[in-house]
Amino acid sequence: MIRATLDTGVLILVLDGKPGANDVLKLLQWHREGKLELHVSNRVFEHDTRKMRATQIDELRKLLEEFDIPVEGAAFRFNFSLLSGGDALDGGASVRTSEEMAHFTKLVGKDPAEEYASSKTLSNKFGDYDSLKDHFASGRDVFVTIDEKHYLDVHRRERYVEQLGLLILSPAKLVAQIGSPRHA
């Protein structure tokens, strides 16, 4: 069974009824049916998500509850993490060695607090980096996103697969992969 992590933007497609929402709904349904295992990072409820309307945050919680999607805690960040949030001091469980995690940092990039200290979108970068790092550490199979910049840059993805076994796909590509005859 494929184990995947959903990025925040993927869920927003469903909430806003935007193009691509049907692919995400198909993934959610497959999760419900036990054909796919989906997870999200608790970063979906942190700084940038809090800029959403309260009704959208409620809709996001209800969507995750409706499809019984587990919310995984990220590593605690001083002056960023919510005390009432699900962050853990050392992040989620890891199946990776310290060498593999060091290779992740070397290939994907430094922590955004070091690399983008003055960026106006630092909290976005924290969310992307932490979600991707925790996804890799957990050993899940696919990171599902519509983002194509910074750590999730489409031009980096081939190297990620070759050197880390880190696969990043759009919802449509994952649906196509799962729906292909060789996977069925």
N, CA and C atoms as an extended XYZ file, in Angstrom:
552
Properties=species:S:1:pos:R:3:atomname:S:1:resname:S:1:resid:I:1 pbc="F F F"
N         0.843       -1.173        0.000 N   MET     1
C         0.000        0.000        0.000 CA  MET     1
C         0.896        1.246        0.000 C   MET     1
N         0.523        2.198       -0.811 N   ILE     2
C         1.257        3.459       -0.885 CA  ILE     2
C         0.908        4.309        0.329 C   ILE     2
N         1.944        4.858        0.955 N   ARG     3
C         1.779        5.764        2.094 CA  ARG     3
C         2.197        7.151        1.633 C   ARG     3
N         1.296        8.117        1.750 N   ALA     4
C         1.548        9.452        1.201 CA  ALA     4
C         1.274       10.541        2.230 C   ALA     4
N         1.959       11.667        2.043 N   THR     5
C         1.745       12.859        2.848 CA  THR     5
C         1.115       13.920        1.954 C   THR     5
N         0.027       14.512        2.397 N   LEU     6
C        -0.624       15.585        1.656 CA  LEU     6
C        -0.137       16.936        2.156 C   LEU     6
N         0.246       17.794        1.238 N   ASP     7
C         0.639       19.156        1.559 CA  ASP     7
C        -0.624       20.010        1.721 C   ASP     7
N        -0.502       21.116        2.401 N   THR     8
C        -1.650       21.986        2.697 CA  THR     8
C        -2.397       22.426        1.438 C   THR     8
N        -1.664       22.874        0.417 N   GLY     9
C        -2.300       23.381       -0.797 CA  GLY     9
C        -3.216       22.383       -1.467 C   GLY     9
N        -2.888       21.112       -1.337 N   VAL    10
C        -3.704       20.046       -1.923 CA  VAL    10
C        -5.085       20.036       -1.264 C   VAL    10
N        -5.104       20.206        0.039 N   LEU    11
C        -6.379       20.219        0.766 CA  LEU    11
C        -7.181       21.478        0.478 C   LEU    11
N        -6.483       22.592        0.269 N   ILE    12
C        -7.157       23.849       -0.044 CA  ILE    12
C        -7.887       23.740       -1.385 C   ILE    12
N        -7.348       22.962       -2.322 N   LEU    13
C        -8.040       22.748       -3.604 CA  LEU    13
C        -9.459       22.233       -3.361 C   LEU    13
N        -9.578       21.294       -2.439 N   VAL    14
C       -10.893       20.710       -2.140 CA  VAL    14
C       -11.790       21.741       -1.466 C   VAL    14
N       -11.243       22.438       -0.474 N   LEU    15
C       -12.057       23.411        0.264 CA  LEU    15
C       -12.576       24.521       -0.638 C   LEU    15
N       -11.746       24.932       -1.599 N   ASP    16
C       -12.121       26.037       -2.484 CA  ASP    16
C       -12.764       25.561       -3.787 C   ASP    16
N       -12.885       24.239       -3.987 N   GLY    17
C       -13.498       23.714       -5.203 CA  GLY    17
C       -12.740       24.090       -6.466 C   GLY    17
N       -11.416       24.134       -6.375 N   LYS    18
C       -10.585       24.559       -7.507 CA  LYS    18
C       -10.242       23.379       -8.402 C   LYS    18
N        -9.755       23.675       -9.626 N   PRO    19
C        -9.313       22.594      -10.515 CA  PRO    19
C        -8.295       21.702       -9.797 C   PRO    19
N        -8.454       20.417       -9.956 N   GLY    20
C        -7.591       19.450       -9.282 CA  GLY    20
C        -8.246       18.852       -8.049 C   GLY    20
N        -9.337       19.460       -7.582 N   ALA    21
C       -10.011       18.965       -6.380 CA  ALA    21
C       -10.510       17.541       -6.559 C   ALA    21
N       -10.963       17.187       -7.756 N   ASN    22
C       -11.472       15.831       -7.982 CA  ASN    22
C       -10.391       14.778       -7.787 C   ASN    22
N        -9.146       15.099       -8.181 N   ASP    23
C        -8.046       14.152       -7.961 CA  ASP    23
C        -7.791       13.970       -6.469 C   ASP    23
N        -7.841       15.051       -5.729 N   VAL    24
C        -7.626       14.978       -4.284 CA  VAL    24
C        -8.760       14.179       -3.638 C   VAL    24
N        -9.982       14.433       -4.058 N   LEU    25
C       -11.122       13.681       -3.518 CA  LEU    25
C       -10.992       12.190       -3.812 C   LEU    25
N       -10.461       11.858       -4.974 N   LYS    26
C       -10.230       10.445       -5.309 CA  LYS    26
C        -9.202        9.844       -4.349 C   LYS    26
N        -8.126       10.579       -4.058 N   LEU    27
C        -7.116       10.097       -3.106 CA  LEU    27
C        -7.727        9.917       -1.724 C   LEU    27
N        -8.542       10.874       -1.298 N   LEU    28
C        -9.204       10.770        0.002 CA  LEU    28
C       -10.128        9.556        0.060 C   LEU    28
N       -10.848        9.307       -1.023 N   GLN    29
C       -11.745        8.152       -1.073 CA  GLN    29
C       -10.947        6.848       -1.014 C   GLN    29
N        -9.842        6.791       -1.757 N   TRP    30
C        -8.988        5.592       -1.710 CA  TRP    30
C        -8.437        5.371       -0.313 C   TRP    30
N        -8.122        6.449        0.395 N   HIS    31
C        -7.672        6.328        1.780 CA  HIS    31
C        -8.786        5.705        2.624 C   HIS    31
N        -9.992        6.223        2.459 N   ARG    32
C       -11.148        5.713        3.213 CA  ARG    32
C       -11.372        4.225        2.928 C   ARG    32
N       -11.141        3.820        1.691 N   GLU    33
C       -11.347        2.431        1.282 CA  GLU    33
C       -10.160        1.527        1.625 C   GLU    33
N        -9.082        2.087        2.167 N   GLY    34
C        -7.916        1.288        2.537 CA  GLY    34
C        -6.978        0.967        1.387 C   GLY    34
N        -7.112        1.648        0.262 N   LYS    35
C        -6.248        1.413       -0.898 CA  LYS    35
C        -4.994        2.276       -0.859 C   LYS    35
N        -4.992        3.261        0.028 N   LEU    36
C        -3.943        4.257        0.116 CA  LEU    36
C        -3.920        4.738        1.558 C   LEU    36
N        -2.748        5.050        2.077 N   GLU    37
C        -2.644        5.578        3.436 CA  GLU    37
C        -2.162        7.021        3.362 C   GLU    37
N        -3.008        7.950        3.817 N   LEU    38
C        -2.682        9.369        3.755 CA  LEU    38
C        -2.384        9.933        5.141 C   LEU    38
N        -1.502       10.928        5.171 N   HIS    39
C        -1.135       11.648        6.393 CA  HIS    39
C        -1.013       13.123        6.044 C   HIS    39
N        -1.106       13.988        7.049 N   VAL    40
C        -0.786       15.408        6.895 CA  VAL    40
C         0.067       15.826        8.077 C   VAL    40
N         0.837       16.869        7.873 N   SER    41
C         1.628       17.456        8.944 CA  SER    41
C         0.751       18.432        9.720 C   SER    41
N         0.996       18.571       11.024 N   ASN    42
C         0.235       19.552       11.788 CA  ASN    42
C         0.548       20.977       11.342 C   ASN    42
N         1.521       21.155       10.447 N   ARG    43
C         1.796       22.484        9.901 CA  ARG    43
C         0.592       23.020        9.122 C   ARG    43
N        -0.345       22.154        8.741 N   VAL    44
C        -1.544       22.640        8.048 CA  VAL    44
C        -2.378       23.549        8.942 C   VAL    44
N        -2.154       23.496       10.258 N   PHE    45
C        -2.920       24.329       11.182 CA  PHE    45
C        -2.073       25.423       11.820 C   PHE    45
N        -0.920       25.692       11.277 N   GLU    46
C        -0.063       26.703       11.892 CA  GLU    46
C        -0.083       27.985       11.095 C   GLU    46
N         0.861       28.846       11.278 N   HIS    47
C         0.822       30.261       10.916 CA  HIS    47
C         0.078       30.623        9.629 C   HIS    47
N         0.446       30.070        8.498 N   ASP    48
C        -0.197       30.495        7.258 CA  ASP    48
C        -1.644       30.050        7.193 C   ASP    48
N        -1.927       28.893        7.737 N   THR    49
C        -3.299       28.420        7.743 CA  THR    49
C        -4.152       29.295        8.653 C   THR    49
N        -3.567       29.815        9.713 N   ARG    50
C        -4.332       30.672       10.615 CA  ARG    50
C        -4.731       31.973        9.944 C   ARG    50
N        -4.115       32.311        8.812 N   LYS    51
C        -4.522       33.498        8.062 CA  LYS    51
C        -5.803       33.227        7.275 C   LYS    51
N        -6.202       31.979        7.220 N   MET    52
C        -7.439       31.622        6.540 CA  MET    52
C        -8.619       32.097        7.388 C   MET    52
N        -9.753       32.198        6.754 N   ARG    53
C       -10.972       32.503        7.501 CA  ARG    53
C       -11.250       31.368        8.492 C   ARG    53
N       -11.839       31.696        9.607 N   ALA    54
C       -12.139       30.689       10.626 CA  ALA    54
C       -12.980       29.560       10.048 C   ALA    54
N       -13.895       29.890        9.142 N   THR    55
C       -14.726       28.848        8.539 CA  THR    55
C       -13.889       27.886        7.698 C   THR    55
N       -12.846       28.412        7.037 N   GLN    56
C       -11.988       27.527        6.243 CA  GLN    56
C       -11.196       26.572        7.138 C   GLN    56
N       -10.723       27.073        8.256 N   ILE    57
C        -9.978       26.211        9.183 CA  ILE    57
C       -10.908       25.124        9.720 C   ILE    57
N       -12.142       25.498       10.051 N   ASP    58
C       -13.119       24.504       10.497 CA  ASP    58
C       -13.392       23.479        9.399 C   ASP    58
N       -13.527       23.953        8.163 N   GLU    59
C       -13.753       23.040        7.035 CA  GLU    59
C       -12.573       22.087        6.863 C   GLU    59
N       -11.359       22.588        7.048 N   LEU    60
C       -10.170       21.753        6.934 CA  LEU    60
C       -10.176       20.676        8.017 C   LEU    60
N       -10.471       21.058        9.235 N   ARG    61
C       -10.551       20.071       10.330 CA  ARG    61
C       -11.619       19.011       10.034 C   ARG    61
N       -12.778       19.468        9.566 N   LYS    62
C       -13.863       18.536        9.265 CA  LYS    62
C       -13.487       17.588        8.121 C   LYS    62
N       -12.806       18.114        7.118 N   LEU    63
C       -12.377       17.273        5.993 CA  LEU    63
C       -11.435       16.172        6.473 C   LEU    63
N       -10.459       16.536        7.303 N   LEU    64
C        -9.519       15.553        7.828 CA  LEU    64
C       -10.221       14.534        8.719 C   LEU    64
N       -11.175       15.002        9.521 N   GLU    65
C       -11.936       14.096       10.380 CA  GLU    65
C       -12.831       13.170        9.558 C   GLU    65
N       -13.496       13.736        8.551 N   GLU    66
C       -14.397       12.943        7.716 CA  GLU    66
C       -13.680       11.765        7.068 C   GLU    66
N       -12.451       12.000        6.624 N   PHE    67
C       -11.712       10.943        5.943 CA  PHE    67
C       -10.703       10.248        6.862 C   PHE    67
N       -10.728       10.598        8.150 N   ASP    68
C        -9.876        9.978        9.158 CA  ASP    68
C        -8.394       10.029        8.761 C   ASP    68
N        -7.948       11.238        8.402 N   ILE    69
C        -6.559       11.451        8.007 CA  ILE    69
C        -5.756       11.805        9.256 C   ILE    69
N        -4.731       11.030        9.597 N   PRO    70
C        -3.929       11.364       10.773 CA  PRO    70
C        -3.106       12.631       10.568 C   PRO    70
N        -3.037       13.443       11.613 N   VAL    71
C        -2.249       14.667       11.605 CA  VAL    71
C        -0.988       14.384       12.417 C   VAL    71
N         0.166       14.457       11.751 N   GLU    72
C         1.449       14.116       12.369 CA  GLU    72
C         2.131       15.370       12.902 C   GLU    72
N         2.681       15.297       14.095 N   GLY    73
C         3.382       16.419       14.704 CA  GLY    73
C         4.746       16.645       14.076 C   GLY    73
N         5.083       17.900       13.852 N   ALA    74
C         6.401       18.270       13.332 CA  ALA    74
C         7.316       18.608       14.508 C   ALA    74
N         8.585       18.834       14.203 N   ALA    75
C         9.537       19.206       15.249 CA  ALA    75
C         9.216       20.602       15.769 C   ALA    75
N         9.309       20.771       17.062 N   PHE    76
C         9.009       22.044       17.704 CA  PHE    76
C         9.981       23.120       17.219 C   PHE    76
N         9.439       24.312       16.929 N   ARG    77
C        10.255       25.472       16.531 CA  ARG    77
C         9.978       26.604       17.505 C   ARG    77
N        11.033       27.100       18.129 N   PHE    78
C        10.915       28.214       19.063 CA  PHE    78
C        10.409       29.449       18.314 C   PHE    78
N         9.487       30.193       18.903 N   ASN    79
C         8.873       31.386       18.306 CA  ASN    79
C         8.070       31.086       17.046 C   ASN    79
N         7.669       29.848       16.860 N   PHE    80
C         6.869       29.487       15.695 CA  PHE    80
C         5.768       28.506       16.090 C   PHE    80
N         6.143       27.432       16.756 N   SER    81
C         5.182       26.394       17.109 CA  SER    81
C         4.149       26.921       18.086 C   SER    81
N         2.960       26.409       17.943 N   LEU    82
C         1.876       26.760       18.854 CA  LEU    82
C         1.953       25.860       20.085 C   LEU    82
N         1.833       26.436       21.258 N   LEU    83
C         1.883       25.623       22.467 CA  LEU    83
C         0.736       24.624       22.515 C   LEU    83
N        -0.371       24.971       21.889 N   SER    84
C        -1.525       24.070       21.863 CA  SER    84
C        -1.491       23.144       20.645 C   SER    84
N        -0.428       23.240       19.852 N   GLY    85
C        -0.318       22.434       18.629 CA  GLY    85
C         0.219       21.046       18.905 C   GLY    85
N         0.434       20.302       17.845 N   GLY    86
C         0.873       18.915       17.970 CA  GLY    86
C         2.356       18.713       17.795 C   GLY    86
N         3.153       19.776       17.884 N   ASP    87
C         4.593       19.623       17.694 CA  ASP    87
C         5.209       18.807       18.822 C   ASP    87
N         6.236       18.053       18.470 N   ALA    88
C         7.003       17.275       19.439 CA  ALA    88
C         8.401       17.877       19.502 C   ALA    88
N         9.059       17.743       20.618 N   LEU    89
C        10.387       18.336       20.753 CA  LEU    89
C        11.341       17.855       19.663 C   LEU    89
N        11.241       16.598       19.296 N   ASP    90
C        12.162       16.063       18.295 CA  ASP    90
C        11.470       15.651       16.997 C   ASP    90
N        10.243       16.072       16.785 N   GLY    91
C         9.510       15.706       15.572 CA  GLY    91
C         8.902       14.328       15.704 C   GLY    91
N         8.442       13.804       14.571 N   GLY    92
C         7.814       12.494       14.557 CA  GLY    92
C         8.838       11.376       14.554 C   GLY    92
N         8.348       10.170       14.574 N   ALA    93
C         9.224        8.994       14.545 CA  ALA    93
C         9.988        8.954       13.227 C   ALA    93
N        11.225        8.466       13.292 N   SER    94
C        12.056        8.404       12.096 CA  SER    94
C        12.526        6.976       11.854 C   SER    94
N        12.501        6.582       10.595 N   VAL    95
C        13.062        5.289       10.197 CA  VAL    95
C        14.415        5.508        9.507 C   VAL    95
N        14.866        6.744        9.451 N   ARG    96
C        16.102        7.117        8.757 CA  ARG    96
C        17.277        7.194        9.722 C   ARG    96
N        18.450        6.911        9.195 N   THR    97
C        19.670        7.059        9.979 CA  THR    97
C        20.072        8.530       10.010 C   THR    97
N        20.979        8.858       10.909 N   SER    98
C        21.464       10.244       10.967 CA  SER    98
C        22.187       10.607        9.674 C   SER    98
N        22.830        9.637        9.035 N   GLU    99
C        23.497        9.892        7.754 CA  GLU    99
C        22.483       10.208        6.654 C   GLU    99
N        21.380        9.478        6.639 N   GLU   100
C        20.334        9.752        5.648 CA  GLU   100
C        19.721       11.135        5.864 C   GLU   100
N        19.524       11.509        7.115 N   MET   101
C        18.954       12.832        7.402 CA  MET   101
C        19.953       13.930        7.029 C   MET   101
N        21.244       13.688        7.243 N   ALA   102
C        22.268       14.664        6.843 CA  ALA   102
C        22.295       14.800        5.324 C   ALA   102
N        22.125       13.675        4.614 N   HIS   103
C        22.088       13.733        3.143 CA  HIS   103
C        20.847       14.491        2.671 C   HIS   103
N        19.729       14.317        3.367 N   PHE   104
C        18.513       15.080        3.065 CA  PHE   104
C        18.819       16.577        3.136 C   PHE   104
N        19.432       17.007        4.239 N   THR   105
C        19.745       18.429        4.425 CA  THR   105
C        20.703       18.923        3.352 C   THR   105
N        21.674       18.114        3.012 N   LYS   106
C        22.650       18.505        1.987 CA  LYS   106
C        21.969       18.685        0.626 C   LYS   106
N        21.066       17.784        0.282 N   LEU   107
C        20.425       17.814       -1.033 CA  LEU   107
C        19.244       18.787       -1.087 C   LEU   107
N        18.380       18.747       -0.107 N   VAL   108
C        17.166       19.568       -0.107 CA  VAL   108
C        17.484       21.003        0.293 C   VAL   108
N        18.360       21.173        1.232 N   GLY   109
C        18.752       22.504        1.679 CA  GLY   109
C        18.742       22.614        3.183 C   GLY   109
N        19.371       23.679        3.637 N   LYS   110
C        19.411       23.944        5.077 CA  LYS   110
C        18.023       24.278        5.587 C   LYS   110
N        17.901       24.222        6.882 N   ASP   111
C        16.685       24.643        7.539 CA  ASP   111
C        16.378       26.075        7.104 C   ASP   111
N        15.123       26.396        6.825 N   PRO   112
C        14.782       27.744        6.364 CA  PRO   112
C        15.174       28.845        7.340 C   PRO   112
N        15.247       28.561        8.624 N   ALA   113
C        15.653       29.580        9.590 CA  ALA   113
C        17.090       30.019        9.325 C   ALA   113
N        17.906       29.124        8.775 N   GLU   114
C        19.293       29.451        8.429 CA  GLU   114
C        19.400       30.029        7.027 C   GLU   114
N        18.624       29.471        6.121 N   GLU   115
C        18.766       29.828        4.710 CA  GLU   115
C        17.981       31.079        4.303 C   GLU   115
N        16.841       31.304        4.921 N   TYR   116
C        15.963       32.405        4.517 CA  TYR   116
C        15.621       33.298        5.708 C   TYR   116
N        16.568       33.625        6.515 N   ALA   117
C        16.308       34.332        7.775 CA  ALA   117
C        15.491       35.616        7.607 C   ALA   117
N        15.620       36.307        6.477 N   SER   118
C        14.915       37.580        6.330 CA  SER   118
C        13.710       37.504        5.389 C   SER   118
N        13.308       36.339        5.005 N   SER   119
C        12.221       36.173        4.049 CA  SER   119
C        10.869       36.530        4.658 C   SER   119
N        10.024       37.200        3.858 N   LYS   120
C         8.663       37.523        4.296 CA  LYS   120
C         7.783       36.280        4.330 C   LYS   120
N         8.183       35.242        3.615 N   THR   121
C         7.391       34.017        3.561 CA  THR   121
C         8.061       32.899        4.348 C   THR   121
N         8.792       33.252        5.402 N   LEU   122
C         9.521       32.256        6.185 CA  LEU   122
C         8.590       31.180        6.743 C   LEU   122
N         7.407       31.562        7.210 N   SER   123
C         6.500       30.556        7.771 CA  SER   123
C         6.048       29.562        6.707 C   SER   123
N         5.866       30.004        5.452 N   ASN   124
C         5.558       29.070        4.360 CA  ASN   124
C         6.693       28.077        4.188 C   ASN   124
N         7.910       28.610        4.217 N   LYS   125
C         9.082       27.751        4.028 CA  LYS   125
C         9.216       26.759        5.182 C   LYS   125
N         8.931       27.205        6.423 N   PHE   126
C         8.938       26.279        7.555 CA  PHE   126
C         7.961       25.140        7.301 C   PHE   126
N         6.750       25.494        6.875 N   GLY   127
C         5.737       24.470        6.625 CA  GLY   127
C         6.176       23.476        5.575 C   GLY   127
N         6.684       23.967        4.439 N   ASP   128
C         7.131       23.068        3.367 CA  ASP   128
C         8.304       22.208        3.814 C   ASP   128
N         9.294       22.837        4.421 N   TYR   129
C        10.508       22.116        4.826 CA  TYR   129
C        10.190       21.077        5.896 C   TYR   129
N         9.475       21.496        6.936 N   ASP   130
C         9.166       20.582        8.033 CA  ASP   130
C         8.301       19.419        7.559 C   ASP   130
N         7.307       19.707        6.722 N   SER   131
C         6.441       18.644        6.211 CA  SER   131
C         7.241       17.655        5.364 C   SER   131
N         8.101       18.183        4.493 N   LEU   132
C         8.898       17.325        3.618 CA  LEU   132
C         9.912       16.524        4.430 C   LEU   132
N        10.565       17.168        5.384 N   LYS   133
C        11.563       16.478        6.216 CA  LYS   133
C        10.910       15.371        7.040 C   LYS   133
N         9.767       15.676        7.669 N   ASP   134
C         9.075       14.659        8.460 CA  ASP   134
C         8.552       13.529        7.577 C   ASP   134
N         8.103       13.872        6.380 N   HIS   135
C         7.661       12.850        5.425 CA  HIS   135
C         8.825       11.907        5.118 C   HIS   135
N         9.983       12.465        4.796 N   PHE   136
C        11.169       11.659        4.478 CA  PHE   136
C        11.579       10.815        5.686 C   PHE   136
N        11.624       11.435        6.853 N   ALA   137
C        12.042       10.723        8.065 CA  ALA   137
C        11.125        9.544        8.366 C   ALA   137
N         9.838        9.697        8.073 N   SER   138
C         8.866        8.635        8.370 CA  SER   138
C         8.950        7.465        7.402 C   SER   138
N         9.603        7.680        6.257 N   GLY   139
C         9.720        6.609        5.268 CA  GLY   139
C         8.488        6.422        4.403 C   GLY   139
N         7.595        7.408        4.388 N   ARG   140
C         6.427        7.294        3.511 CA  ARG   140
C         6.866        7.350        2.052 C   ARG   140
N         5.983        6.963        1.151 N   ASP   141
C         6.339        6.760       -0.252 CA  ASP   141
C         6.264        8.006       -1.129 C   ASP   141
N         5.235        8.824       -0.954 N   VAL   142
C         4.987        9.943       -1.874 CA  VAL   142
C         4.575       11.184       -1.095 C   VAL   142
N         5.184       12.321       -1.444 N   PHE   143
C         4.764       13.612       -0.913 CA  PHE   143
C         3.913       14.252       -1.997 C   PHE   143
N         2.665       14.579       -1.680 N   VAL   144
C         1.710       15.070       -2.665 CA  VAL   144
C         1.525       16.576       -2.472 C   VAL   144
N         1.844       17.344       -3.530 N   THR   145
C         1.778       18.792       -3.443 CA  THR   145
C         1.437       19.401       -4.791 C   THR   145
N         0.951       20.638       -4.742 N   ILE   146
C         0.792       21.417       -5.976 CA  ILE   146
C         1.867       22.491       -6.044 C   ILE   146
N         2.641       22.636       -4.969 N   ASP   147
C         3.719       23.628       -4.929 CA  ASP   147
C         4.867       23.185       -5.840 C   ASP   147
N         5.520       24.167       -6.439 N   GLU   148
C         6.622       23.861       -7.357 CA  GLU   148
C         7.823       24.769       -7.135 C   GLU   148
N         7.928       25.369       -5.954 N   LYS   149
C         9.017       26.307       -5.679 CA  LYS   149
C         9.824       25.860       -4.475 C   LYS   149
N        10.965       26.490       -4.319 N   HIS   150
C        11.870       26.318       -3.189 CA  HIS   150
C        12.188       24.835       -2.971 C   HIS   150
N        11.881       24.305       -1.808 N   TYR   151
C        12.220       22.918       -1.492 CA  TYR   151
C        11.470       21.914       -2.359 C   TYR   151
N        10.342       22.317       -2.898 N   LEU   152
C         9.497       21.419       -3.699 CA  LEU   152
C         9.650       21.669       -5.199 C   LEU   152
N        10.693       22.364       -5.587 N   ASP   153
C        10.959       22.761       -6.971 CA  ASP   153
C        10.932       21.549       -7.907 C   ASP   153
N        10.190       21.678       -8.991 N   VAL   154
C        10.070       20.569       -9.947 CA  VAL   154
C        11.409       20.190      -10.565 C   VAL   154
N        12.348       21.131      -10.635 N   HIS   155
C        13.657       20.840      -11.232 CA  HIS   155
C        14.568       20.051      -10.290 C   HIS   155
N        14.229       19.957       -9.052 N   ARG   156
C        15.010       19.202       -8.072 CA  ARG   156
C        14.493       17.772       -7.897 C   ARG   156
N        13.304       17.530       -8.331 N   ARG   157
C        12.615       16.284       -7.980 CA  ARG   157
C        13.293       15.026       -8.505 C   ARG   157
N        13.851       15.081       -9.692 N   GLU   158
C        14.525       13.897      -10.222 CA  GLU   158
C        15.720       13.529       -9.344 C   GLU   158
N        16.479       14.545       -8.923 N   ARG   159
C        17.611       14.302       -8.023 CA  ARG   159
C        17.139       13.751       -6.684 C   ARG   159
N        16.024       14.263       -6.177 N   TYR   160
C        15.482       13.765       -4.918 CA  TYR   160
C        15.180       12.265       -5.020 C   TYR   160
N        14.575       11.866       -6.115 N   VAL   161
C        14.236       10.455       -6.299 CA  VAL   161
C        15.513        9.621       -6.402 C   VAL   161
N        16.447       10.061       -7.239 N   GLU   162
C        17.681        9.307       -7.466 CA  GLU   162
C        18.538        9.180       -6.216 C   GLU   162
N        18.664       10.267       -5.462 N   GLN   163
C        19.608       10.271       -4.353 CA  GLN   163
C        18.990        9.995       -2.978 C   GLN   163
N        17.702       10.230       -2.851 N   LEU   164
C        17.049       10.032       -1.554 CA  LEU   164
C        15.899        9.031       -1.607 C   LEU   164
N        15.431        8.713       -2.819 N   GLY   165
C        14.218        7.906       -2.936 CA  GLY   165
C        13.001        8.708       -2.528 C   GLY   165
N        13.108       10.043       -2.597 N   LEU   166
C        12.056       10.969       -2.175 CA  LEU   166
C        11.226       11.365       -3.389 C   LEU   166
N        10.020       10.835       -3.466 N   LEU   167
C         9.135       11.068       -4.602 CA  LEU   167
C         8.113       12.143       -4.257 C   LEU   167
N         8.062       13.186       -5.104 N   ILE   168
C         7.102       14.283       -4.940 CA  ILE   168
C         6.244       14.320       -6.196 C   ILE   168
N         4.930       14.211       -6.014 N   LEU   169
C         4.003       14.199       -7.144 CA  LEU   169
C         2.832       15.141       -6.896 C   LEU   169
N         2.213       15.553       -7.987 N   SER   170
C         0.950       16.284       -7.889 CA  SER   170
C        -0.155       15.264       -7.623 C   SER   170
N        -1.304       15.715       -7.147 N   PRO   171
C        -2.417       14.782       -6.958 CA  PRO   171
C        -2.770       14.047       -8.251 C   PRO   171
N        -2.791       14.759       -9.386 N   ALA   172
C        -3.149       14.133      -10.662 CA  ALA   172
C        -2.164       13.034      -11.045 C   ALA   172
N        -0.873       13.272      -10.815 N   LYS   173
C         0.132       12.253      -11.157 CA  LYS   173
C         0.022       11.039      -10.252 C   LYS   173
N        -0.291       11.245       -8.988 N   LEU   174
C        -0.461       10.099       -8.101 CA  LEU   174
C        -1.714        9.310       -8.477 C   LEU   174
N        -2.789        9.996       -8.798 N   VAL   175
C        -4.009        9.310       -9.235 CA  VAL   175
C        -3.717        8.487      -10.485 C   VAL   175
N        -3.001        9.074      -11.445 N   ALA   176
C        -2.658        8.352      -12.677 CA  ALA   176
C        -1.782        7.143      -12.373 C   ALA   176
N        -0.829        7.308      -11.471 N   GLN   177
C         0.071        6.202      -11.123 CA  GLN   177
C        -0.690        5.061      -10.462 C   GLN   177
N        -1.548        5.384       -9.518 N   ILE   178
C        -2.314        4.355       -8.819 CA  ILE   178
C        -3.329        3.715       -9.754 C   ILE   178
N        -3.893        4.504      -10.645 N   GLY   179
C        -4.901        3.992      -11.577 CA  GLY   179
C        -4.338        3.237      -12.762 C   GLY   179
N        -3.005        3.245      -12.925 N   SER   180
C        -2.403        2.559      -14.086 CA  SER   180
C        -2.565        1.044      -13.929 C   SER   180
N        -2.643        0.328      -15.060 N   PRO   181
C        -2.851       -1.109      -15.020 CA  PRO   181
C        -1.764       -1.867      -14.238 C   PRO   181
N        -0.512       -1.389      -14.303 N   ARG   182
C         0.549       -2.131      -13.627 CA  ARG   182
C         0.447       -1.995      -12.111 C   ARG   182
N        -0.229       -0.947      -11.626 N   HIS   183
C        -0.356       -0.755      -10.197 CA  HIS   183
C        -1.634       -1.409       -9.661 C   HIS   183
N        -2.625       -1.551      -10.496 N   ALA   184
C        -3.928       -2.056      -10.056 CA  ALA   184
C        -3.906       -3.507       -9.654 C   ALA   184
